[in-house]
Amino acid sequence: MEIIEIKDIVRKASPIYYRMFYGGTAVIKILNKIIESRIDFSIETKPTGEKSVLLTVNDTVDYPLVPLRRSLKQRIHSMDHDGSLPF
């Protein structure tokens, strides 16, 4: 399993300044087959400055969800760190 990209990312309006909500499409390569799955995620900044990613996979994926969610959260965290998420 490989996360190729997360595309079509849209930031959703939120009245809470320390929590940002997004929606997008994850492009995943599983056993030489490319799958697209809709995802929703949020990034919350805790009082300590640590960021927490909450993720929901909206489509059914024929792969164990624990490693898939872990890889997607790592990619989202690195995109946030690099500043490539919409503001």
C-alpha angles and dihedrals in degrees: 000000000000131000105226098181147321109234140176091036113181125184114226123215116262130177091208110087097202095052122066121192124205140176128200149133124274117211108207131182112214119174094338091311122112116221129184119208130180114237137184121201142168133203117210123192110214123212089259091059093251115135123224124199120209115192137191122189105208100189129061112258122193094225134082108280099216097067091036093053091045092053093045092049091051091050092048091048091051091047089052091048091050092048095239096129117098115262 
